[in-house]
Structures are given as C-alpha cells and as structure tokens.
Amino acid sequence: MVRVKNRYITIEIIPNSNADKSLALKTTALHNAIQQKVQQMYGDYGQAAIKAGFNAKYSNVHTKIALIKVRHGPHKFVVNSIPQITDIGGRFVSVKILYIGATLKHCFLFIKRFQLKKLEYMWESLKSETDKKRMEDALMSMTPAMKDFK
C-alpha cells in the first residue's frame, strides 16, 4: 500500500491597514480564500488536485499565524497561490509563507520558536510584569494538539 504524504505550510497573515489590527482569523475564511485563489490561478484542475486532504489546521488570532495541511504534489498549487492572496474574509491582507514542513510536529516547533522571538521583541516595550505575563499568555497560547509537541 502506498503511503500518502502531506505538507504543512505555516503562514503569517499581515493586515494591510491599521483598522484591521483586530483581524479575527478563522480557519474557514482562510480555507475559502486559498481555494478561491487556486481556482482563479489553476482552474478546475488545481481545485480538484488540492481538494483531497486540504485543511486549515491551526490559527492564532494574536500572532496571525496559521497552519495549512495539503497533500504532497498538489501542495505546489497552494504554495504558489498563497502569496497572491489579498483578501481573507472581506479584509485586505498580505500573506507570507514562513515554513513548509513534512510533519505537523516540526511545524508546531517552528511556530513555538517564532512566537518566542516575537514575544522577546514585544517585551522590550512593556513596562509592568502583569503586562508581560498577559502578553506571554496571549502569544504562547496553544491548542491541545500543540501541547504534545512542547
């Protein structure tokens, strides 16, 4: 029996205007935006190629980081389409690919390291310990699936 390979794509979603700082990042809106862009760029062939196994797995509202799962092979359609996305859920954004991994574990470890770097950068501007603790709780919040990969 043939093993099915997957690719996990870690992306950062950056709002284009200051009014969109409170971008509520939902996995369904991200999923639909990627599907629409693949349909626009590659047509029905690209849409059908990514359909099996395509899923938006994780998103963090505070850091605007998301994780996408797609099958190996058609992942090239998704990787080429992601930087072209300008609209997610009616909000204008720019999307940047941070990491492409073969396992969910390595992607979660990358996200953890990335969020720690962002936390250290943000701590410089905070004065009180309570603000620092609140920021750490917000940035380092993980889903139950991520807690296994500490």
N, C-alpha and C positions, 0 to 999 in steps of 0.2 A: 504494500500500500504506500502511496506517495504522501509525504508529509507536506502540509500546507504551511508556507512561510508567510509571515506578516512583517510589516514595517510600521513602526510607531514614530510619528512625526510630532515633535514638540515645537509649538509656535508661540509667538508673542504678538498680541493684538494691541496696537497703539492707536488711541483715539486721535483724530486729526484736529479737533478743536478743543478748547478748554471747557466748553459747555458739556462735552462728553466725558468728563473725568469720572462721572458716576456710571460708566458703561456697565450695564447688567449683562454679563456674558453668560449666555445659556448655550448648552451643547446642541440643542435642536436648531437654534438660529445659525450656529456655526456650521453644522451639518448641512443645512439647506443652502447656505451661501457657497460652500465648497461644491456641492452638487450642481448648483446653477452655473458656476464658473466653468466646471468641467464640461457641462452641456454646451455652454457658449463656445468654448475653445475647441472641443473634440467631437461634439455632436453626440448622436445616439450611441456610437461605438464606444466612446470614452465613458459615457454614462453607464452603459451596460457592463463595461470592464471593471469599474470600481464598485458596482452595486453590491456584489457578494463580499462580505467581510468588512465593509466600510462603516466606521462608527467613530463618533466623537466621544472619547472616554472620560476626560477629566478637564475641568476648567476652574480656575481660581479667579474670583471676582476682584480681589485686591491687587494681585500682580499681573492680571490679564494674560496668564499663561494657560495654554490649552494643549491637550494631547489627543492625537487622532490615530486611529488604527485603520490600516488598509492592507490588502493583500500584496505580496511581493510581485512585481511585474507591472500591474496597473498603478502601483504607487508613483510611478513616474508622471502619470497624468496629474495626480494630485499635487506632487511636488512642483510641477511647472505651473499649476493653476493658482496655488496659494499666494504667491507674491502679487498676483494680478487682482486679488480681491480688494475692493474699495468700500463695500457696503455689507454690514452684518446687522441684521435685524433693524434696518432703517437708519443706522448710524454710519457715518463716514469714518472709516478706519484705514490703517495700513497694517499689513500682516507681514511678519518677519519669521522665517524658519530659523529656529535655534539649534535643533539637533534632530537627527534621524537615526533611530536605533532599531535593532533586530529584536530586542526583548523589552518588555514592559518594565522590568526591574532596572535596567540601565537608564531608561528614560526618567523614571522616578528619582533615581540617584542624581541624574543631571539636573532635574528640576530642584531638588533639595539644595545642591551646591549653588545653583543660580540664584535661588531665593535667599540663601545665606549671604551671598555677595551683595545683593540688593539691600538686605537688612543692615549690613555693616555700613553701607553708604548712607542710608537714611538715618542711622543712629547719630551721625555727626550733627544733624540739625535739631535733634530733640534734646531738651534740657532736663526734664524730670525722669525719674526711674519708672513712674507709672506710665508715662507716655511711651517709654522704651518697651515696657512689658506688653502694653496694648498693641504696639506695632509688631512685636515679635509674634504674639498670638495670631494676629491677622495674616502676616506673611507666611508663617510656618504652619498654617492650618493645613491638614492633610485629610484626605478621605480615608475611610477604613482600609481600603485596598492599599494605600500607600504606606500605612503604618507597618506593614510586614517587611518593608524594604529599608528600615532605618539603618 
